[in-house]
Amino acid sequence: MQDAAVNQDLVQVEHRDHATLITLNRPEKMNALSAALVDALSAAVDDAHERRSDLIVLRGAGRNFSAGFDFGGYETQSEGDLLLRFVRIEQLLQKVATSPALTLSLAHGKNFGAGVDLFGACALRVAAPASSFRMPGLKFGLVLGTRRYAAIVGTQVAREVLTQTRTFDADEALRHGFVTEIAAGADTDACIARALEAALALTPSARAQLQQALAPTTLDTDLASLVRSAAAPGLKERIRAYLGA
């Protein structure tokens, strides 16, 4: 099977036995999620599903995992175009969160917004000691990944962190359960090996049944919440005010 639909300039895909490793490959832009990168990631995850990979690993090239939504050139895009980009990101997050494969994300460096949401959509979430996370979406009125984050850390923690739109480090993320393990970059191969062992401990059928039992029933609600928040008049002005703050 060929990776013809996957833009290999934007993502690097490596297949190791039962695992698929997907690397965000825009290091010069801190792996910010452009429309093309989101499409490439979605295609890479689809390809991993077609291959029936037992483990899908997401990681970033360069200084960090992902800087989140790519605001470059937003002023030349219509609000409808921007809304569609946010919808495509939510669809990618849902695809990862409901994957029949075990999913592992590896974070390092400074991570923001939708990049943090992508990290959090995985079942296993490993961060380097110096990693940091910030979700500023509410600064420009966007509701993206909010329920998923609250489901992991609890409503009270989520409300405090998201209301303040503050940065939190790997240690705090570990205390709240958002990070499942802290590991230095040199140890990530061992993390991948342990994750693959865990994935193979269950048959694909058993893993699918577990995923079905645990899968959120709010996917349509999450998407609707995002659309309502992004479709409110003045999206570009809110983004402009946020970027100029």
C-alpha positions in Angstrom: 0.0 0.0 0.0 1.4 3.4 -1.0 1.1 6.7 0.9 0.0 8.5 -2.3 -2.6 10.7 -0.5 -0.2 11.7 2.2 1.8 14.9 1.7 5.2 13.7 2.8 6.7 17.2 2.7 4.4 18.1 5.6 4.3 14.8 7.5 6.8 12.0 7.7 5.3 8.6 8.0 7.2 5.5 9.2 5.8 2.1 9.5 7.3 -0.2 12.1 5.8 -3.7 12.2 2.4 -3.0 13.9 3.0 0.7 14.5 2.7 3.9 12.3 4.8 6.9 13.3 3.5 10.2 12.0 5.8 13.3 12.4 4.5 16.8 11.9 7.2 18.3 9.6 6.9 22.1 9.5 9.8 22.8 11.9 10.4 26.3 10.4 6.8 27.2 11.5 6.9 25.3 14.8 4.6 22.7 13.2 1.7 25.2 13.1 -1.5 23.6 11.7 -2.0 25.0 8.2 -4.9 23.7 6.2 -2.5 21.5 4.2 -0.8 20.1 7.3 -4.2 19.2 8.8 -5.2 17.4 5.5 -1.9 15.6 5.5 -2.3 14.5 9.1 -5.9 13.3 8.4 -4.7 11.3 5.4 -1.8 9.8 7.3 -4.2 8.6 10.1 -6.6 7.2 7.5 -3.7 5.3 5.9 -2.7 3.9 9.3 -6.3 2.7 9.8 -6.3 1.1 6.4 -3.1 -0.7 7.3 -4.8 -1.8 10.6 -1.9 -0.4 12.6 -2.2 -1.4 16.3 -0.4 1.8 17.4 -0.3 5.3 16.0 2.3 7.7 17.2 2.1 11.5 16.7 5.2 13.6 17.2 6.8 16.9 15.9 10.0 17.7 14.1 12.2 20.5 15.3 11.7 22.6 18.5 8.2 21.5 19.5 5.2 19.3 18.9 2.9 22.0 17.5 2.2 25.7 17.8 -1.4 25.2 17.0 -3.6 26.9 14.4 -1.5 28.6 11.7 -2.7 32.2 11.6 -0.3 33.1 8.7 -2.3 34.9 6.0 -5.6 34.8 7.9 -6.4 38.4 6.8 -6.6 37.3 3.2 -9.0 34.4 4.1 -12.8 34.8 4.5 -14.4 34.0 7.8 -16.1 31.1 6.1 -12.6 29.8 5.1 -11.3 30.1 8.6 -14.4 28.4 10.0 -13.9 25.5 7.6 -10.3 25.2 8.8 -11.4 25.0 12.4 -14.0 22.4 11.5 -11.3 20.3 9.7 -9.1 20.4 12.8 -12.0 19.3 15.0 -12.7 16.4 12.6 -9.0 15.4 12.8 -9.1 15.5 16.6 -12.2 13.3 16.6 -10.6 10.9 14.2 -7.6 10.5 16.5 -9.7 10.4 19.7 -11.9 7.6 18.3 -9.2 5.6 16.6 -9.4 1.8 16.8 -5.6 1.9 17.3 -3.9 2.8 20.5 -2.7 6.4 20.1 0.5 7.9 21.6 1.5 11.6 21.4 5.0 12.8 22.1 5.4 16.5 23.1 8.4 18.7 23.5 9.0 22.4 23.5 6.3 25.1 23.6 2.8 24.0 22.4 -0.3 26.0 21.8 -4.0 25.8 21.1 -5.0 23.2 18.6 -1.6 21.6 18.9 -2.3 21.0 22.6 -5.7 19.6 21.6 -4.1 17.2 19.1 -1.7 16.0 21.8 -4.6 15.6 24.2 -6.7 13.6 21.7 -4.3 10.6 22.1 -4.8 7.9 24.7 -1.2 8.0 25.9 0.5 11.4 26.2 4.2 11.7 26.9 6.0 15.0 27.4 9.6 16.0 27.6 10.6 17.6 30.9 10.8 21.1 29.5 7.5 21.0 27.6 4.8 23.6 28.1 1.2 24.0 27.0 -1.2 26.9 26.5 -4.7 26.9 25.1 -5.7 30.5 24.3 -8.7 29.9 22.1 -11.2 31.6 24.4 -9.2 34.8 23.9 -10.8 35.0 20.4 -14.0 33.3 21.4 -13.2 29.8 20.1 -14.4 26.6 21.7 -12.2 23.8 20.5 -11.2 20.6 22.4 -12.7 22.0 25.6 -14.8 18.9 26.6 -12.0 16.5 25.8 -9.6 18.5 28.0 -12.2 18.6 30.8 -12.8 14.9 30.5 -9.1 14.3 31.2 -8.3 16.8 33.9 -11.8 17.4 35.5 -14.2 20.4 35.1 -12.7 22.5 37.9 -9.1 22.3 36.6 -10.3 22.9 33.0 -12.3 25.9 34.0 -9.4 27.5 35.9 -6.8 26.8 33.2 -9.0 27.8 30.2 -10.4 30.9 31.8 -7.0 32.2 32.6 -5.6 30.9 29.2 -2.4 30.4 31.1 0.7 28.3 30.3 1.2 25.1 32.3 4.3 22.9 32.4 4.9 19.2 32.1 4.9 18.6 35.8 1.5 20.3 36.3 0.2 18.5 33.3 1.3 15.2 34.9 -0.4 16.0 38.2 -3.7 16.7 36.5 -3.4 13.6 34.2 -3.1 15.5 31.0 0.3 14.1 30.6 0.6 10.3 31.3 4.4 10.2 31.5 7.4 12.6 31.4 10.3 11.3 29.4 13.4 12.8 27.9 13.8 12.7 24.2 16.3 9.9 24.4 13.7 7.7 26.1 10.9 8.1 23.5 11.8 4.9 21.7 11.3 3.0 24.9 7.9 4.8 25.3 6.9 3.7 21.9 8.0 0.1 22.6 6.0 0.0 25.8 3.0 1.5 24.0 3.2 -1.1 21.2 3.4 -3.9 23.8 0.3 -2.5 25.5 -1.5 -2.3 22.1 -0.6 -5.9 21.2 -1.8 -7.1 24.6 -5.4 -6.9 23.3 -6.8 -8.3 20.0 -8.0 -5.7 17.5 -11.5 -6.9 18.3 -11.1 -6.4 22.0 -9.5 -3.0 21.5 -12.4 -1.9 19.3 -14.9 -3.0 21.9 -13.0 -1.1 24.5 -12.9 2.0 22.3 -16.6 1.7 21.6 -17.4 1.5 25.3 -15.2 4.5 26.1 -15.9 6.6 23.1 -17.5 9.9 23.8 -21.1 10.3 22.8 -20.8 14.0 22.3 -18.9 14.2 18.9 -21.7 16.1 17.1 -22.2 18.3 20.1 -18.5 19.2 20.2 -18.5 20.0 16.5 -21.7 22.1 16.9 -20.1 24.0 19.8 -17.1 24.8 17.8 -19.1 25.9 14.8 -21.3 28.2 16.9 -18.3 29.8 18.5 -16.4 30.3 15.3 -19.4 31.4 13.3 -20.2 34.3 15.6 -19.8 37.6 13.7 -16.4 39.2 13.9 -14.1 36.2 13.9 -11.3 37.9 12.0 -11.5 41.0 14.2 -11.3 38.8 17.3 -8.3 37.0 15.9 -6.7 40.4 15.0 -7.3 41.6 18.6 -5.8 38.4 20.0 -2.7 38.6 17.9 -2.2 42.2 18.6 -2.5 41.8 22.4 
